[in-house]
């Protein structure tokens, strides 16, 4: 691959062309173009959202978007977890389940496990083995 072809690949990729089309235009293999693009982080086609370039909700860095995918809101997993852990009031948890423990008769709420039976490991041991050691 020549230096001129490398420049053309970068320009064509930024214009939104796919690997196959670029390969056909330049007389290269689709896989050669794909490898070149992925090594230089040109793997996805960068698009702009209706409001312009997206920015990370946590740190404010620009977040590149990929065509045909849902909008990315964070630049990294680290930023995503940091933001969600500091905004727990905005998390919409839909999988909350309310139960009453059959051993201690206390009501308890769990997230994400509809089959939970006991409020604690101690209540499980009490019910299953009669408490204490065998």
C-alpha positions as CSV (number, residue, x, y, z in Angstrom):
1,X,0.0,0.0,0.0
2,X,1.4,3.4,-1.0
3,X,1.4,6.6,1.1
4,X,-1.0,8.1,-1.4
5,X,-3.5,5.2,-0.9
6,X,-3.2,5.6,2.8
7,X,-4.2,9.3,2.6
8,X,-7.0,8.4,0.2
9,X,-8.3,5.7,2.6
10,X,-8.4,8.2,5.4
11,X,-10.2,10.8,3.3
12,X,-12.7,8.3,1.9
13,X,-13.4,6.8,5.3
14,X,-14.0,10.2,6.9
15,X,-16.4,11.0,4.0
16,X,-18.5,8.0,5.2
17,X,-17.5,5.3,2.6
18,X,-17.4,1.6,3.6
19,X,-14.4,-0.7,3.5
20,X,-15.7,-2.6,0.4
21,X,-16.3,0.6,-1.6
22,X,-12.9,2.0,-0.7
23,X,-11.2,-1.3,-1.6
24,X,-12.9,-1.3,-5.0
25,X,-12.0,2.4,-5.7
26,X,-8.3,1.9,-4.8
27,X,-7.8,-1.7,-6.0
28,X,-7.2,-3.1,-2.5
29,X,-8.7,-5.9,-0.6
30,X,-11.6,-5.1,1.7
31,X,-9.8,-6.7,4.6
32,X,-6.6,-4.6,3.9
33,X,-8.7,-1.4,4.1
34,X,-10.5,-2.7,7.2
35,X,-7.2,-3.5,9.0
36,X,-5.7,-0.2,8.1
37,X,-8.8,1.7,9.4
38,X,-9.0,-0.2,12.6
39,X,-5.4,0.3,13.5
40,X,-5.9,4.1,13.1
41,X,-9.3,4.2,14.9
42,X,-11.2,4.8,11.7
43,X,-13.4,1.7,12.4
44,X,-16.7,3.4,12.7
45,X,-18.1,6.2,10.6
46,X,-18.2,9.3,12.7
47,X,-21.5,11.1,12.4
48,X,-22.9,14.2,14.1
49,X,-26.1,14.2,16.1
50,X,-28.9,16.7,15.5
51,X,-27.5,19.0,18.2
52,X,-23.9,18.7,16.9
53,X,-21.1,16.6,18.3
54,X,-22.1,14.6,21.5
55,X,-20.2,15.3,24.6
56,X,-19.6,13.0,27.6
57,X,-22.2,13.5,30.4
58,X,-19.4,13.1,33.0
59,X,-16.3,14.8,31.8
60,X,-17.4,16.8,28.7
61,X,-15.0,15.2,26.2
62,X,-16.3,14.8,22.6
63,X,-17.8,11.4,22.1
64,X,-17.6,10.0,18.5
65,X,-20.8,8.4,17.3
66,X,-21.1,5.4,15.0
67,X,-23.8,5.4,12.2
68,X,-26.5,2.8,12.7
69,X,-26.0,2.6,16.5
70,X,-27.7,4.2,19.4
71,X,-26.2,7.4,20.7
72,X,-23.2,7.1,23.0
73,X,-23.5,9.3,26.1
74,X,-20.2,8.6,27.8
75,X,-16.6,8.5,26.5
76,X,-15.6,5.5,28.6
77,X,-16.9,2.9,31.1
78,X,-15.1,4.7,33.9
79,X,-17.1,7.9,33.1
80,X,-20.3,6.0,32.8
81,X,-20.0,4.3,36.2
82,X,-18.8,7.5,37.8
83,X,-21.8,9.5,36.5
84,X,-24.4,6.8,37.4
85,X,-23.0,6.3,40.9
86,X,-23.2,10.0,41.6
87,X,-26.7,10.3,40.1
88,X,-28.5,7.4,41.7
89,X,-31.8,9.4,41.9
90,X,-32.0,9.4,38.1
91,X,-31.6,5.6,37.7
92,X,-34.9,4.1,36.8
93,X,-34.8,0.7,38.5
94,X,-37.7,-1.4,37.2
95,X,-36.9,-4.7,38.7
96,X,-37.7,-4.1,42.4
97,X,-39.5,-6.9,44.2
98,X,-41.2,-6.9,47.6
99,X,-41.3,-10.0,49.8
100,X,-42.0,-11.1,53.3
101,X,-39.4,-13.5,54.8
102,X,-41.0,-16.8,55.8
103,X,-38.7,-17.1,58.9
104,X,-38.6,-13.7,60.6
105,X,-41.8,-12.3,58.9
106,X,-40.0,-9.0,58.0
107,X,-40.9,-7.4,54.7
108,X,-37.9,-6.8,52.4
109,X,-37.2,-5.4,48.9
110,X,-34.7,-6.8,46.5
111,X,-33.5,-5.6,43.1
112,X,-33.4,-8.0,40.1
113,X,-34.2,-11.3,41.7
114,X,-37.9,-12.3,41.5
115,X,-37.2,-15.7,43.0
116,X,-35.7,-14.6,46.3
117,X,-37.2,-16.2,49.3
118,X,-35.3,-15.1,52.4
119,X,-34.2,-11.7,53.7
120,X,-30.8,-12.9,54.7
121,X,-28.5,-15.9,54.8
122,X,-29.2,-16.4,58.5
123,X,-32.9,-16.8,57.8
124,X,-32.1,-19.3,55.0
125,X,-29.9,-21.4,57.4
126,X,-32.6,-21.2,60.1
127,X,-35.4,-22.5,57.8
128,X,-33.3,-25.1,55.9
129,X,-31.2,-26.6,58.7
130,X,-33.0,-25.5,61.9
131,X,-30.4,-22.8,62.7
132,X,-26.9,-23.1,64.2
133,X,-24.6,-26.0,63.1
134,X,-25.8,-29.4,61.9
